[in-house]
Amino acid sequence: MGQGLFITFEGIDGSGKSTYLLRLQQYLSSRGLPVEVTREPGGTELAEILRELLLHSSFQLDARTEVLLYLAARAHHTQYWIKPALDLGKIVLCDRFDLSTLAYQGYGRGLDVFLLEQMNRFATGGLTPHLTLLFDLPVEVAKQRNGGKGGDRMESEGEDFYQKVRQGYLKLRQAHPQRIKLIDADREEGAVWEEVKREVEEFLAVRGLMG
């Protein structure tokens, strides 16, 4: 198969991206394709420790500290998990990656997006996903799906924060329409899944991996 393919899933909390990622893993595996799944922050032992600090610890974190921890986790994850899997020719499905930093810490927290893009390139060694599926839906709907409860540190943020994050994602999609495919997640599950499957099948067909 040669060099692997890197597909990322993005969207605000409650968009359903994690559910469709696992469904896609099962579908691609059933077609005999070599697929692996991972998540961010996380994916390696060190990155999972940083995930716990970021999302579940009682430490106070300002925006700069927060983003540096996220990028440290991404650097380790990329170097010791994602790149080796791609070198083995795997299709890597990742729950969140670079766009989460730009949307949450950039547009959500107000940090400089251009600077974050540069920092992200440094952290990943220039690795960019081949395809990103962006699951979009209104913030109010996402909150309802979450039962209106706050979960980890990020999920506990207010509606204004998530409106900024959602709009940030949409701006990023406009800037990178070839890579980022918008999925309307405010629909019945079957319809969303069919669109996910169609986008990925078209992407793989171009590369001769699916007829």
GIJOPE-V72466 format. One record per backbone hydrogen bond with DSSP energy under -1.0 kcal/mol. NH is the residue of the N-H (numbers start at 1). CO is the residue of the C=O. If there is no record, write none. Layout:
# GIJOPE-V72466
nh={NH | NH}
co={CO | CO}
This chain:
# GIJOPE-V72466
nh={4 | 5 | 7 | 8 | 9 | 10 | 15 | 20 | 21 | 22 | 23 | 24 | 25 | 26 | 27 | 28 | 29 | 30 | 32 | 33 | 36 | 38 | 40 | 48 | 49 | 50 | 51 | 52 | 53 | 54 | 55 | 56 | 66 | 67 | 68 | 69 | 70 | 71 | 72 | 73 | 74 | 75 | 76 | 77 | 78 | 79 | 80 | 81 | 82 | 83 | 85 | 86 | 87 | 88 | 89 | 90 | 91 | 92 | 93 | 94 | 95 | 96 | 96 | 102 | 103 | 104 | 105 | 106 | 107 | 108 | 109 | 110 | 111 | 116 | 117 | 118 | 119 | 120 | 121 | 122 | 123 | 124 | 126 | 130 | 131 | 132 | 133 | 134 | 135 | 136 | 142 | 143 | 144 | 145 | 146 | 147 | 148 | 149 | 153 | 156 | 157 | 162 | 163 | 164 | 165 | 166 | 167 | 168 | 169 | 170 | 171 | 172 | 173 | 174 | 175 | 176 | 180 | 181 | 183 | 185 | 185 | 187 | 192 | 193 | 194 | 195 | 196 | 197 | 198 | 199 | 200 | 201 | 202 | 203 | 204 | 205 | 206 | 208 | 209}
co={86 | 90 | 92 | 131 | 94 | 133 | 12 | 16 | 17 | 18 | 19 | 20 | 21 | 22 | 23 | 24 | 25 | 26 | 29 | 28 | 91 | 93 | 95 | 44 | 45 | 46 | 47 | 48 | 49 | 50 | 51 | 52 | 62 | 63 | 64 | 65 | 66 | 67 | 68 | 69 | 70 | 71 | 72 | 73 | 74 | 75 | 76 | 77 | 77 | 78 | 81 | 82 | 83 | 84 | 86 | 85 | 34 | 5 | 36 | 7 | 38 | 9 | 94 | 98 | 99 | 100 | 101 | 101 | 102 | 103 | 104 | 106 | 105 | 112 | 113 | 114 | 115 | 116 | 117 | 118 | 119 | 120 | 121 | 6 | 6 | 179 | 8 | 181 | 10 | 183 | 138 | 139 | 140 | 141 | 142 | 144 | 143 | 146 | 55 | 152 | 154 | 158 | 159 | 160 | 161 | 162 | 163 | 164 | 165 | 166 | 167 | 168 | 169 | 170 | 171 | 172 | 176 | 132 | 134 | 136 | 183 | 185 | 188 | 189 | 190 | 191 | 192 | 193 | 194 | 195 | 196 | 197 | 198 | 199 | 200 | 201 | 202 | 205 | 204}
